[in-house]
Amino acid sequence: MPVVSWLKHRLVVIAGLLTLGYLLLPNVIVTVFSFNRPTGRFNYQWQHFSTAAWQDPCGVAGLCGSLSVSLQIAVWATLGATVLGTMIAFALVRYRFRARGAVNSLIFLPMAMPEVVMGASLLTLFLNLGAQLGFWTILIAHIMFCLSFVVTAVKARVMSMDPRLEEAARDLYAGPVQTFVRVTLPIAAPGIAAGALLSFALSFDDFIITNFNAGSTVTFPMFVWGSAQRGTPVQINVIGTAMFLVAVVFVLVSMLITGRRGRRRA
């Protein structure tokens, strides 16, 4: 039974590849239909091969404008959540203060709370404060719910750090700033980068909380939702495919850099 033996030894690999293929299947479908030329308003059935949408990705009114808004919000939300989340993570791990346990618990609330509840709560807060709904209310909301993910990622990294490395730096007459910049920050960088990437993805992709607090501002997910009700343009598939390819390239470059550093150390 050579086939059965072969399957037993490679069962985990096969299961992993099948799971990965299942997860990537929607991306493959989006990519394929970005080259479709539908005869009607909806891009749900394959008709004819065409690269017209790739040649003019901004051919639909409002698409690139909403994409620009989403990218701006995602970048600023990532910066804000990463800076604040990193400081909170270091404070929770390195220092002892009153209500530390309560803060630890409260950090996880945005992750556990349904987005509908958070969106409605933030909307109530902004209306009571008399704030005008738009770009800034979306940004504040995104920083708020991205903060928990950054704290979780950075905190896990900081907890695994060896304090003796920082002690050795201080023994070699490095000041607090030098120790942090040259020792602590490089070691914590993978956790910070993971939190930042997660924040960007969550912010760019969010629809529910954004829809509550957007006012007249239209982000890319809101544009996609609105377009799906009256006809899905092929350009949406083009933008989705482009974002996916950019993410894949970024991951490959990161893996290449990490591999080179590992070979140098070896």
URDADA-V963513 format. One line per field, one symbol per residue. ss: DSSP state (H for helix, E for strand, L for the rest). A space follows every 50 residues. Layout:
ss=???
This chain:
ss=LHHHHHHHHLHHHHHHHHHHHHHHHHHHHHHHHLLELLLLLLLLLLLLEL LHHHHLLLLLLLHHHHHHHHHHHHHHHHHHHHHHHHHHHHHHHHLLLLLH HHHHHHHLHHHHLLHHHHHHHHHHHHHHHLLLLLHHHHHHHHHHHHHHHH HHHHHHHHHLLLHHHHHHHHHLLLLHHHHHHHHHHHHHHHHHHHHHHHHH HHHHHLLHHHHHHLLLLLLHHHHHHHHHHHLLLHHHHHHHHHHHHHHHHH HHHHHHHHHHHHHHHL
